[in-house]
Amino acid sequence: MAAENFIGTFTALGDLAYEGARVSASVVDLDTGRPLVSIDDRIVLPTASIGKVLLLIEVSARLTQRDFSGYGILDKTHKDAVGDSGIWQHLQAPSLPVADLAALVGSNSDNVATNVLLREIGLPAVRQRAESLGLTRTALLDIVRSQRGPDDAPQLSVGSTAELAALFGRLARGEVVDSLTSSRVLGWLSLGTDFSMVASAFGLDPLAHRATDHGLLLVNKTGTDDGVRAEVGVLRGPRTAVCYSVSIQFKDANIWSRLRVLDTMRTVGFDLLEYVH
């Protein structure tokens, strides 16, 4: 189902699906709760780093409940080491406060910070928190690994776009655990710098977008892996606001296949922009 405003989204994702990709999308009007786009939004697809949002929710909830302090210092060890996204692997500091690690995860999806926080909190606690939020198709499955063996979870995280869009809607309304916990998570995510997918259509500065710019305010989280591109977010505009989630699993055979997927996600972004502006 697609609202009239999202014909471009429906067509672009449909074309990708026809070419063999697995696509899923959900867009909901944040103010009215009206579903605007529902394209296979209940299927479970890999979501890569988007599952780190569940970790941030658990960290924030513990800070709210004062189970530990945001100033508590955590050390990185050789067991936490992993490449790809993140800046802590390039810094000299061997230890950082919990709140700073969460900010690193929110801003640049820092893999080392993710693993250190998971070592402190534990995957079972993150899974239990997700279940308490009613998430049955969305989960953080593992720590971040450079390589996944036969005994490891095949994906870092999975999710359905319906659940992810709804989760961000609840964060925006202050309904995830409580308003303080939700606000803190949104604060960390508002530092995010990846505007390569849906958010590429919004014309915002990826390094400085915490204030309203041309009437737009965005909080998003992306997920990238081989053959996986996914994004979830909340976009506010002068007219209204939406929560959205798009996941695409595809054969990443060459750069043109990848650019085709990114161009499709940008098309979704243009439809979102037109709707809220």
C-alpha positions, 0 to 999 in steps of 0.5 A: 500500500502506498499513499498518492504522495509516495508513488515514486517510492512504490515504483522505485522499490517495486522495480528493485524487487522485480530485479531480484532485491528484497525490499521493505518499507514503512512510512507513518504520519507521526501526528495522525498515525496514518500509514503512508507506505507499507511495502512488505513491512512485516518481513524480517530483513538484515538491518546491520548497525540499526540494531545498535539502537536497541543497545542505546535504549538499554544504556539510556534506560540504565542511566535513567534508573541510575543502574550505572553512571554516564561518567563510569569509565569503560576500557577497550580491550583486544577482544573488542577490536574490530574495524570498519565504522567508528573513530575510537579505533583510531584514538589513543584514549584507552578508556571513555565514559559510558555516555561518551561511548553511546555518543560515539555509537549514535554519531558514527556507529562506532563498532569498538564502542558498541562491543565495549558497551555490550561487554558491560551490559550483555546481549541478553539484557538488550534482547530482554529490553527489546521484548519488553518493548513488544519487538518480535521481529527486530533484534540485535543478535551479536557483537560486531565481528570482522568475520562471521564464522559458522558458530556466529549469528549470520547478521549483526541485527535483523528487523521489520520496517513496520516495527522499526518505524513504530519504534522511532515514532515512540522515541519521538513521542517519548514513549520508549521506557519514559520521556527522559530515556527516549530523549537521551537516545534521540540526542545520541542519534541526532549526532549521526553523520551517515546521509548516504541513503534516504537522508541524502534527499534532505539537503542537510549538513551531515556534520551539523543538523541538530537544529532546524534547517529550512524547517527540517529536523532529522534523527536517523540511523543507518545500517550497511553491510555487504548487500544490505542498506537500511535506514530508519528515522524521524523527519519533521517538516514545516507541515507535518512529520513522519517516521520511516524505515527502509530495508533493502537486501540485494546482490552487491555484484558491482558498484552500479548495483549498489548505486542503483539501491542508493538512488532508490533510497534517495527517491524515498527521501524525496517523497518524504521531503515533499510530504513534510514540507 
